Every structure is written in C-alpha cells, then in structure tokens.
Amino acid sequence: MGMHKGPSDYSHDSIPTTGILITNLGTPDDPTPAAVRRYLKEFLWDPRVVEIPRPVWWLILHAIVLTARPRKSAHAYTKIWSDDGSPLMAFSKRQRDALQKSLETRIKGPVKVALGMRYGNPSIASALEELHAGNTRQILVFPLYPQHSAATTASTLDAVATTLQKWRQVPDLRLIAQYHDQPGYIGAVANSIRHFWDRHVKPERLLFSFHGMPRRTLLAGDPYHCQCQKTARLVAEQLGLDNDEWSVAFQSLFGREEWLRPYANETLEQLGKQGLKSVHVVCPGFSVDCLETLEEMALQNKEVFQQAGGGDYRYIPALNDDPEHISALTDIVMQNIAGWPGIDVWDADAVRLEAEQCSRRAAAMGAEH
C-alpha cells in the first residue's frame, strides 16, 4: 500500500485557514524559443486541449508543431514582454494580491489566496502546497475562465486532483466552474467599455472576441459557445446596443479542422471591406491581458481590418486588476464559500482553545504533534 502525505507535516494545534486557489492558463518563463517550446509541449500534450489519439498526436506535435511554432510564438511574445515579464503573469499576481486584501475585509477567519498556472510556473501543484503549508483545511478552486470549457476549467480540476492524490488529508473542496453571467462580472465588463468610450468616441461596431475552440467540442456538449454568446448579449444589453452595433467572433485558431465561427480575422476583414469607420474589440473571455489579446487582437487584427479598408481600430483592455473586477471576483468567492466554518462567524479565542485541546488530546493518545 502506498503512503500518502501532504507537502508539510500535520500539527494538531494549528489553526485552520480558508484557501482560495485562483488559476489561469500560464505563460512561458521567457520570450525565447526554448522557453516557449517547453511551455507549448506541456500545454499541447494535455488531452483536454488536443483530443487526438496520443500516438498520432505525439508524432504531429514533435515532428511539426514543436519544430516551427516556438520561434514564431517567441517573436510574438517579445512584442508584449515588459520589465515585469509576461503581461498574463504580471496582471495575475496583481489580481492575487488585490483579491487577498479584498477578502481579508470580508472573511472573519484567516484566508490565503494562492496563484497557480495550469501550464508553466507557478504550477497548480506549487500553489496547493503553499496553501497546505498554511494549514488550509478548505479550498475554493477558482479558474479565472468566465466561460466553462473542458479544455480550461475541467483541465484545471484534473491538475488539482492529480496533486491531491499525494495528500493524506484532503481538504474540503469546491470549484467555480463558470461565471459567464454573474451580474458583477457583466457589470464590470460593461463599465470598462463605458469608461473606454468616455475617452474615445463610441464606434460603429463593437466586436466581442472569444478564444476559439474546435467546432466538434460544441457538438460534443461543451457549453463554452453558448456561454460566450450569453456573455456578449448581456453586456450589449447593459450598454443599450442595437443588434447591428455589436457582434461575436472567435479568435486564436489552431490546426486545420473547423473551429467555432465566425472567425475574428475574417470578420474584421469583412468589416474593413464594408468601409466601417471605426471598430472596437473587447475580449471578455480573458480575465487578464495576454498574448492573444495584446498581440493577436490589438496588433495583428488591427492590420487585417485597416488593410481591408477599415478606419479607426481600438482594443479595449481586459479587466485585469481593475477595482470593480476585484469586487466582482470577491462577491463570487463569497457566494461559493458560504457555510464553511470560519467564514461568517469567527471567534478567535474559541478556535485557539479548540486547537490547544485537540493537541492535548492527541498527545494523550501518543501523537507526536
């Protein structure tokens, strides 16, 4: 029989903490071909991401994808890299810190927010170990993907489960599987657009661009496509837009099979050919700005639109660590941890006394801690 242990020794007199694990997709450590190759190898080998039989996909991945794509992607990363590193990582760390401060004002007992990336560093395993070291007995897993997809949210839970297989004491566990229609999130997206339009003239067309997925995932029952459509509709309703003032498209295509349509680049090319004077693009499927928003949508597709004859093109930034976004995330967390011990009522003296009594009882029974 195998011995299952946690990443730190258990102590009978420790005070329990509520843990919040926020996660995102991840990023290479550096904007170099070698670092990008390591990242892509981990990302694209996940069977949740690429649902091709493993032997066939192994040959394609190593013989074709990982020979050409890393250098191209590394070049794209250099365009958006800053002194703080990858924008996705920098903004995610700010989200973690802001959410920690926000929750400390709402939760009565000790709380710890940790950040883990599905691929790359810091890993989900390392974030869970960080929570375990702080005596976290209850963990809320919060993948920052508003719309649910097997390739994102479900894959995150896979990684969590893999780590917990090695733990002797498994914590109480809850998962936020989606928040695509939560009022606070919808309001934050709508207000970010309003604030942008306060500084820039309202465009002829607002394009909601979401990360693409193979069309077969929709046919297999993945709710992602429908949830993207609902998010866009709810935001458009809050903005009071007519149907001809907004549309939905899908970006970041990969491979040769058909993906969710319409494609963002083709849509923008068509709008350019129609001679639209202005288009603004927002990506409410991304909680932080990253390669797909800052390089693909803000730069690449601007060229597509304008070279086709279009006029002014602007990208509306992701919510990132905007205070209204952090407030919305805080509300979602509070809704999902309701009822857990130490959340609503916290008596520090009583908790310490219980911990001391637990330690004495354990010592009387011969325990070392």
SVG drawing of the C-alpha trace seen along z (x, -y; Angstrom):
<svg xmlns="http://www.w3.org/2000/svg" viewBox="-31 -61 47 63">
<polyline fill="none" stroke="black" stroke-width="0.4" points="0.0,0.0 1.3,-3.5 1.9,-6.1 0.1,-9.4 1.4,-12.5 0.8,-16.2 3.6,-18.6 4.0,-19.6 3.7,-17.9 0.3,-18.0 0.1,-19.7 -2.8,-19.1 -2.7,-22.6 -2.7,-24.5 -5.5,-27.0 -7.3,-26.2 -7.2,-28.6 -9.6,-29.1 -7.7,-28.8 -8.6,-30.4 -6.8,-29.0 -7.0,-31.2 -5.7,-29.8 -5.1,-30.8 -3.7,-29.2 0.0,-30.1 2.9,-31.6 6.5,-30.8 9.2,-31.8 10.9,-33.9 10.2,-35.1 12.7,-32.7 12.1,-29.7 13.4,-27.3 11.1,-28.5 8.2,-28.7 8.8,-25.2 8.8,-23.9 5.5,-25.7 3.9,-24.5 4.9,-20.9 3.2,-20.8 0.1,-22.8 -0.5,-20.9 0.1,-17.5 -2.9,-17.9 -5.6,-15.5 -8.2,-18.1 -6.6,-20.6 -6.0,-18.4 -8.3,-15.4 -6.4,-13.4 -5.3,-9.9 -2.0,-10.1 0.4,-8.2 -0.8,-10.2 -0.7,-13.5 2.8,-12.7 4.2,-12.4 2.5,-15.6 3.5,-17.5 7.1,-16.6 7.7,-16.4 5.8,-19.5 4.3,-21.8 7.3,-22.0 9.8,-22.5 8.3,-25.6 5.8,-27.2 8.1,-28.0 10.2,-30.5 7.2,-32.2 5.4,-32.4 8.6,-33.7 8.8,-36.5 5.2,-37.4 5.9,-37.3 8.8,-39.8 6.3,-42.4 4.4,-42.4 7.0,-41.4 7.8,-44.0 10.2,-44.5 7.6,-42.7 7.7,-39.8 4.6,-38.3 1.5,-40.5 -0.5,-37.5 1.8,-36.7 2.1,-40.3 -1.6,-41.0 -2.4,-37.6 -0.1,-38.5 -1.8,-41.8 -5.2,-40.1 -3.9,-37.7 -2.7,-40.5 -5.8,-42.6 -8.2,-39.7 -6.2,-38.8 -6.7,-42.3 -10.4,-42.4 -11.2,-39.0 -9.5,-39.9 -12.2,-42.6 -15.0,-40.1 -13.9,-36.8 -13.9,-36.6 -11.2,-34.0 -7.7,-33.5 -7.7,-33.4 -5.0,-32.8 -5.1,-33.4 -2.6,-31.5 -1.9,-31.7 -1.3,-28.6 -0.9,-28.2 -2.3,-25.2 0.9,-25.1 4.3,-26.6 5.1,-28.4 4.0,-28.8 2.3,-25.4 -1.1,-24.5 0.8,-21.9 3.1,-24.5 0.1,-26.8 -1.7,-23.9 1.4,-23.2 1.6,-26.8 -2.0,-26.6 -1.3,-23.3 1.7,-24.8 -0.6,-27.4 -2.8,-24.7 -5.6,-25.2 -8.5,-22.8 -10.9,-24.1 -10.0,-25.2 -12.1,-27.0 -10.7,-26.4 -11.4,-29.5 -10.2,-29.1 -10.4,-32.6 -12.2,-31.5 -15.7,-33.1 -17.0,-30.6 -16.7,-26.9 -14.7,-24.7 -13.4,-21.2 -10.0,-22.5 -9.7,-25.1 -11.9,-24.6 -12.1,-20.8 -8.3,-20.6 -7.7,-22.7 -9.6,-20.3 -7.6,-17.5 -4.4,-19.1 -5.9,-19.8 -7.0,-16.1 -3.5,-14.9 -1.9,-16.9 -4.4,-15.8 -3.7,-12.2 -0.5,-12.6 -2.1,-14.2 -3.1,-12.2 -5.6,-14.8 -7.7,-16.0 -9.3,-19.5 -13.0,-20.4 -13.0,-21.3 -15.3,-23.5 -15.0,-24.6 -16.3,-27.6 -17.0,-26.1 -18.1,-29.2 -19.3,-32.8 -20.2,-34.0 -23.5,-35.5 -22.7,-36.7 -24.1,-40.3 -21.0,-41.7 -18.8,-40.3 -21.2,-41.5 -21.4,-44.9 -17.6,-45.2 -17.2,-44.4 -19.9,-46.8 -18.5,-49.6 -15.0,-49.1 -16.4,-49.6 -18.3,-52.7 -15.1,-54.2 -13.2,-53.4 -15.9,-55.2 -15.6,-58.2 -12.1,-58.6 -12.8,-57.6 -15.8,-58.1 -18.2,-55.2 -17.5,-53.0 -19.8,-51.9 -19.3,-48.3 -18.3,-46.6 -16.8,-43.2 -16.8,-40.6 -13.9,-38.3 -13.6,-35.0 -10.9,-32.3 -11.8,-29.7 -12.4,-26.1 -12.9,-23.2 -16.5,-23.0 -16.7,-19.4 -16.5,-20.4 -19.8,-22.2 -21.3,-19.2 -19.9,-17.0 -21.8,-19.1 -19.2,-21.6 -21.2,-24.7 -18.5,-27.2 -20.0,-28.5 -23.4,-29.2 -21.9,-30.9 -19.8,-33.2 -22.9,-34.2 -24.8,-34.8 -21.9,-37.0 -21.9,-39.2 -25.7,-39.5 -25.9,-40.5 -23.1,-43.1 -24.7,-44.5 -28.0,-44.8 -26.4,-46.7 -24.8,-49.1 -28.1,-49.5 -26.7,-48.5 -28.9,-47.7 -28.3,-44.3 -26.4,-46.0 -24.0,-47.7 -22.3,-44.5 -21.3,-41.0 -19.4,-38.0 -16.4,-36.2 -13.8,-33.6 -10.0,-34.0 -6.7,-32.1 -7.4,-29.3 -5.0,-26.3 -4.7,-23.4 -6.7,-22.6 -10.1,-21.4 -13.1,-23.7 -13.4,-25.8 -16.2,-27.9 -17.4,-30.5 -17.3,-33.3 -13.6,-33.8 -12.4,-37.1 -9.8,-37.8 -12.3,-37.0 -15.0,-39.1 -12.7,-42.1 -11.6,-41.8 -15.2,-41.8 -15.9,-44.9 -12.9,-46.6 -14.1,-45.9 -17.5,-47.4 -15.7,-50.6 -16.6,-50.8 -15.0,-54.0 -14.5,-52.5 -14.4,-49.2 -13.6,-48.5 -12.7,-44.9 -13.3,-43.6 -12.3,-40.0 -14.5,-39.2 -13.3,-35.6 -9.9,-36.7 -9.7,-37.8 -6.2,-39.3 -4.4,-40.6 -2.1,-38.2 -0.5,-37.2 -3.9,-36.5 -5.3,-39.9 -2.3,-42.3 -0.5,-40.8 -3.2,-39.0 -6.2,-41.3 -4.6,-44.6 -1.9,-44.4 -2.4,-41.6 -6.1,-42.1 -5.8,-45.9 -3.7,-45.4 -6.2,-43.0 -9.1,-45.5 -7.2,-48.6 -5.6,-46.9 -9.0,-45.8 -10.2,-49.4 -11.4,-49.9 -10.8,-53.1 -10.1,-53.5 -9.5,-50.3 -9.1,-50.1 -8.7,-47.2 -10.5,-47.6 -8.2,-46.2 -9.2,-43.2 -10.5,-43.8 -7.1,-42.7 -6.8,-44.1 -9.4,-46.9 -11.1,-47.5 -14.6,-46.8 -13.3,-43.4 -11.7,-42.5 -15.0,-43.5 -16.9,-41.2 -14.5,-38.3 -14.7,-38.8 -18.5,-38.6 -18.3,-35.4 -15.9,-33.9 -18.1,-34.8 -21.1,-33.2 -19.2,-30.0 -17.7,-29.6 -20.9,-30.4 -21.5,-28.0 -17.8,-27.0 -16.6,-27.2 -14.9,-30.5 -16.4,-32.4 -19.4,-34.2 -18.7,-33.8 -15.2,-33.7 -14.3,-33.5 -10.5,-33.6 -10.3,-32.7 -12.6,-29.7 -10.7,-28.5 -7.3,-28.7 -8.8,-26.9 -10.2,-24.1 -6.7,-23.8 -5.0,-23.6 -7.5,-21.0 -7.0,-19.0 -3.3,-19.0 -3.6,-17.8 -6.0,-15.0 -3.6,-13.9 -0.6,-14.0 -2.5,-11.9 -3.1,-9.3 0.6,-9.2 0.8,-11.6 4.0,-13.5 2.2,-16.7"/>
</svg>
